[in-house]
Amino acid sequence: MVKELYIAGEWRLGRGKVIQSIFPADNSVNAEISTASPEDIEEAIVKADQAWRSPEWRARMPHERAKVLYKVAELIEARAEELSKLQTRDNGKPLAETKALVMSAAATARYVAAACETMNDDMTTQRAADFMTFSVHEPVGVVAAITPWNSPIASEVQKLAPALAGGNAVVLKPAEATSLIALELAKIFEEAGLPKGLLSVLVGKGSVVGDAIVKHPLVRKISFTGGTSTGCHLAHIAADKLITTSLELGGKSPTIVLPDADIELAAKGIAYGIFSSAGQACIAGSRLFIHSSIFDQFLKRLVEITKGLRVGHPEQNNVHMGSLINAAHLASVDRYVQLAIQEGGEIVTGGHALTEGDFAKGSFYLPTIITGLKNHAQVCQEEIFGPVLVVMKYDNEADLLEQANDSCFGLAAGIWTENYRKAWRMARALEVGTVWINTYKKFSISAPFGGFKDSGIGREKGRQGILSYMQQKSIYMGLNEQPNPWAD
């Protein structure tokens, strides 16, 4: 049976072509899904515009909107096992990882609900005796939310919850490869009591469905997580329409090991930072800089840990890495590895796909470590989005920081040291939006997240994540009972 779309609060077949959801671990078909046509897109956006303007949602008090989000959190937690299995089928991540993402999504909905009902507008400082001023925030209107395939449930709730908390309507375009979880989320928001028309989930190609959504004149904000080239394209569209954007884009994150680092702590943290999610993460610590005094010792331990990682079927227990998203992406990762060899790199471990036995039907790649390259090498500058780590040596801090910042990206970085003074100094010097010190890939929904340079603009998470879906208005209230003498 072909899966229906959620169009302005109605479940029905999209009028576009039917696509297949594929399980990347063995290329079996999860489901057939209908896609959105231009008529579906028009209907969803027009009804979204009507829905957010309706008092049924816009005029609700923040604590009343929060009730829906609290219920969403409860429903996600209640269905955690089912949802984690579905996301594993969607993108091939191990169950332990998708379970963590599901629980993160529930926590996001709960935090946004709490933030929504406790946020205050301001009575600004009075500057004259005859008037008072107020600052209030109001919804922007219809939001286009476009999400990636690597962590769909976390990314989708991270956009849906604050946008809806701000009183908006959302048209969600999930990644074509991982649309199943978005459709399940629509069921959860519907069950939680979200008024009809405030949410649509439109499946289809980004270049067709996504483009049509963001170009629609009624769409007043674009929230996108994905590749930098697509982000730049969307930024041009937003500029032409004079609307706001939140763009969380690519990364080539440096990780730095100082001479005094705890080697075991750092080596295991670095392996997690690059090889969890099979490296398919914008924040993956894909460039490693090790001080020359400990280079050989540290690299030896890191290679031991990497060789011990278990690559396997994502539905099996105790698997560190599942499959890549599809065969085309696996081929792209392997092309970068072969390019690294051409550029003079040495494959220390890994460096090829797994193609025999149980791996034959899927898209599995070994965790790979490459040495012998300089930071200007192509594989050190471009985002591979796979389990590939390039390791480089450094001697002094000034040179290190120059190399670490020598990238068009600026999403994240990691520092491993026992010296908090150095850690703080380097954290401030790194041109990135997030810095982890003696840890990596840890997140808090209360801490704003976003990138510098080509890694994006705007911030998600935190209280300001809700405000990013709102627009600010100043209101002046006159107090003087006497007419203005100007006209006398």
N, C-alpha and C positions, 0 to 999 in steps of 0.2 A: 504494500500500500504506500502510495506517495504521501509524504508528509506535507501538511498544510502550513501556511505562513500565518503570522499574527498581524493582521492588517487593521489598524485603528480599533482594536478591541474585538475583532471578529476572526475566528479561525476558518480559513478557507484556502483552497489551492491558489497559488500564484499563477498568473497567466503567462509567465515566462517558461523557458524550457526546463525540463527535469534534469537534475544533476545527481550524482552519487556521492555519498559520504563513504570514504574508504578508510579502513583500519590499517595504518602504515606498518604494523608489525607483520602482517601477512597478505596485505592487499585484498582482503575480503571486503565485501560490501556491507556497511553498517545499515544503510537505509537509502532510499531515493527521496529527494527533496524537491519540491517545486520552487521556482524562483520568481522574483517580482518582475512584472512588466512595467512599462511607462505609466499605464493606467493605474496599476496598483500603487506606484510611487506617488502619483498625483493625489489619489484618494487618501493615502496615509498621511501626507503632509497637510492637505487641506483640513482634514478632520483633526489632526494634531493641533493646528492653529486655532480651530474652534474650541478644542478641549481645554487648552491652557488658559484661554480667555474666559472660560466659563467660571462662575463663582464656585462651582463644585470642587475645584482644586485650588485655583489662584487665591480665593478669599478664605480658604481654610487657615486657621491659626497654625503656626509652626508645629505645635505639639500634636495637632490633629494629623498633619502630614507625617509626622514622626511615627504615629501608630502604625501606618502602613509599612514603613521600613523596619520597625521592630518585628512585625509579623513576617516580613520577608526573611529576616535573619533566623527566626524560629523555624520557618519552613525549610530553609537551606540546611540548617543543622539536622533537622529531622530526616532529611533525604540525603545525608552526606555520603553514605555508602553508594547509593544509586548514582548520585551525581558524579562522584569520583570515578566510578567505573565508566560512565558515559564519556567523561572527558578523556580518559585513557583510550577509549575506542576512537575518539575524535582525533587525538594528536600523538598517541604512542608513548606518552610519559608513563613512568612507573606509577602504580596505584598509590604508593606512599606519598609521592609528590603531588598527585592530583587531589588526594585527600587533604593535604595541607592547603592547597589552593582553594578548595571548597570551603574549608573552615576560615580561611582568610576572607573570602567573599562574605561569609556570614558576619564576621567581625566588622568588616567595612560597613555593611548595612546598619549594624547596631551602633557603631560610632557616629555615622552620619545622622542617624535618628536622634541621638543624644545631642550632637552639636546643633542640629536644626532647632530643637526645642529650647536650647539655652542661648542661642545667638541673640544679641541685642542690637537694635539700631541706636543711633546717638542723638542726644540733644546737644548740639555743639555749643561751645562757649559763647555766651551772649556778648556782643560787641557794641550794642547801643540800647538805650532805654525804651525805644519805641518799637522794637521787633525782636522776635526769638527765631532761632534757626534749628532745623532738624535735618538729619541725614538718614535716609531710608534706602533699602535695597529692594529691587523688584525683579521679577523674572525677565529673561531676555526673550523668551518665546519658544520657538521650535528649535531643538538641538539635534544636529546630525552627529551621531556617535558611531565611529568606525573602529573596530577592534581587530587585534592580530590573532594568529592561530597558536602562538606558543603558550599563552596562559589565559585562555578565553574567559573562564568564569570570573577570575579575579579582575581582569581588565574591564569586563562588562559591568560588573557591579560597581566598580570604582568610578564609572561614568554615570550609570543609571541612577545610583543612590543620590549623589549630590545634585545632579541636574533636576531630578524630581523633587528633592527636598527644597530646592530653590523656587519651586512653583512652575517649572517648565514642562513641556511635552518632549518626548524623545523618539526619534526614528533611528533605530539601531540597525547598522549593517555589519553583521559579523563576517569574519574571514570565511571565504567560500569553503575552505577545507574543514572548518570546525564550526559548523552552523548548528549542530544538534544541541549543544549546551545552551545556546542563546534561546532556542525555541522552548527549552525546558524552563529557562528563567522567566520567559513570558508567562508560562502557566503559573509560576510561583507568584509573580507580581499580581496576576489576575486573581488568584486565590486570596492574596493578602488584602484585596479590596481596592486596588488602584482603579480609579474611575476610567470608564471606557474612552478610548481615543488618545490617552496620554502616552501610550507606548505602542509602537509597531516594531516588528522584527522582519526585515526584508532581506532575503537571501539572494545572492547573485554575485557576478563579477564586480570587482571594485571599479574597473574602468567603465562599466556600464551602469550598474545600479548605484554604486557609490558616487560616481560623478553626477548622475542625475539628481541625487538627493542634495548634495552640497550646492549645486548650482540653482536649486529652486529658490525663487525670490522670497518665499515665506520662511526659509531656514535662516536663523539669526546667529547661530554659533556652530562651529565645527570643532569636535573633540576627536582627535585621531591618535592612535598608537600604532607605529609601524615603521617602515623604511623611510630614510631621509629623502630620497628622490620623490616618493609619493607625497611626503609632508611638504616639500617645496611646491609641488603642483597645487596642493590644497591651499597653501598660504597665498598663492597668486589668485586663486578663486576668491578667497576671503578678502584679499586686498581690493579686488575689483568690486566686491559687494559692500565693502566697509563694515565687515562683521568681525567679531572676535574669534580667536582660535586658541586651542590648547593642543600642542603638538609634542608628543613624546616619541622621539625618533631613535636613530641608531647609536651605537657606541663602539668604542675600541679601548676599553678601560684598562689603564695601567695598574699593576699591583707591584708594590715596592717592598723589598725585604732588606731591612737594615742589619748591620753586623751583629747587633745585640738581640735580634729576634729570637723568640722561642721556636726552635726549628720544627719540632713536632707539631706545635699548635699552628704555625704558619703553613707548613707543608700540607696538612690536612685541610686547613681553611682555604688554601689556594686551589687545591684539587676540587673542592666543593664549588668554589667560585667560578671555575671554568667548565667543569665536566657535569655538574648537575644540570638537568634539563637537556643533556647531550649538547651543551654549549649553545642551545637555541634560546638565548636570552640577550636582550639589548645591553644588560648590565654585566654580562660575563667578563671576568677578569682575563682577557685574552692576551695582554702584553705583560710579561713578568720581568722585572728588573731586580737582579740579585747582586749584592755587594761582592766585589771580587774576592774579598778575604774569606768568604764562606761559600763561594759559588759551587765548587765541586762537591762539598759535603751536602749542601742543601739540595742540589740537583739530584744527587744520588738518592736521597730519601724521597724526594718528590716522584722520581721515576718508579721507585719501589711501590709507593702508594698507588700510583696510576696503573701499574701492571696488575695490581690486586683488585681493581674495580671490576665489578661484575656487569657485563653487558648481556642483556637477555630479554626475553619476552616480558613486556611491561605488566602483564597480569600475573606474573609469578612473584613470589615473595623474595625479599632480600636482593632485589635487583637495583644497582646504582644507576644504570643508564638503559633506557629503552631505545626505541627506533627514532630515526629522524622522520620528519613529517612526510616525505615522499621520495621517490627515486630521483626526481629532478633535483631536489635539494641536496641529496647525497652526492650526486654527480658534481654539483657546484662546490661542495666542500672538498671533494677529492681534487678538483681542478686547482684549488688554492694550495693544497698540499703539494701537488706536482709543480706548481709555480714556485713554491718555496724551495724545492730541490733545485730548480733551474736558477734561482737567485743565489744559490750557494748554501742553502740551509741543510742541516743534517737531521734526519728523523731519528730521534733517540728512542722513542717507543711509539707503537701504533702506526698510523700512516696509511691504512687501507680499510676497505669495507669488509664486513663479514658476510660471506656468500655461501657457506656450506651448511648442510644439515638444516636445523630449525631456522637458521638465519636466511636461507635461500629465497624465501618469498617476501621478505621484508626489506627495510632500508636501515641497516645497522652499520655504524662506523666505530672503529676503535678510538678510545681517547688517545690523542696524539700530542707529543711534545717535540718541538723543533728548536734547535740551537744553531748558532753560527751566522745569524743574520743581524743586520743593523736596523735601527728604527726606521730608516727611510725606505726599507724594502716594501714592496707592494702589499705583502701579506701582513705587514705590521701597521699598515695605514688603512686598509679596507676591512670592513666588517665581514667576517666569514660566516658567523651565525651557526657555528658547529663546534664540535669538541676538539678544537685545535688551539694549543698554547704555544706562543713564541717566547723563548727565554733569552734574555740578554744580560750582559754583565755591565756594571758601572763601578766607578772609583770614587767620585766625589759628588756631593749633594747638588751643587750648582748645575753640573752636567746632567745629572739625573733628572732634575726638575725641568730642564730645557727639553730633554727627550720625552719625558712623560707628557708635557704640554704640547709637544710637536705632533699634533693630530687635529684634523678638522672636527673631531668629535670631542665632547666634554660631558659625558653622562655620569660616570662614576669612577672611583679609584679606591684602592686598598693600600693600607700601610701596616707593616708588621714590625713592631719595635717595643722595647721595654722602656724607652725614654719618652715620657709624655710631652716634654718640652719640644723635642724634635718632631714628634707626631703632630702637635698642634701647629707648629711653624710650617711644616710641609702641607698639612691639610689646608691651611689658608692659602698657600702658594699654588696649589693644584687648581687648574681651570676646569672644574667639574661641578655638577650639581649635588652630588652625594659622595661623601668620603667615609669609608669604613676603617676603623683602627682596631687591629687585632680581632677582626671578625670580617665576614663578607656575606652579602646577599641576605642581610637581616632587614626587616621592614617594620615600620610602625605607621598605622593609618593616620596617626596624629601629626606626623612629620611630613612637611611638603616635599614633593618629589618632582624632578624635572631636570633638564639638561642645559648646558651652556653650548654655544657655537652651533654646529650642525646637529646637535643632539636634541634640539627643539626649543620651543618657547612656551612660557606659561608653566604653571605648577598644578599638580593634582594632589589630593589628600589634604589633611588638616582642615581647619575651619575655612581657610582661604580657598580650599577646593570647592566649597559650596558657593562662596562669593564669586568665583570665576564664572559661574553660570547665572550671575545676576548683574544688574546695572544699578548704579548709585544715583539717587535723586536728592537734591536739596530742596527743603520747603521752608519758606519764610512766613512767619505769622505776625501780622501787625498788632501792636498793643496800644498805639496812640489813638485816643478817642477824638482828637482834633483833626480837622481836614488839613491836607497838605497845603501850606501857605504858598506854594509855587505858583498856583493859579490866581492868586489874589491880585 
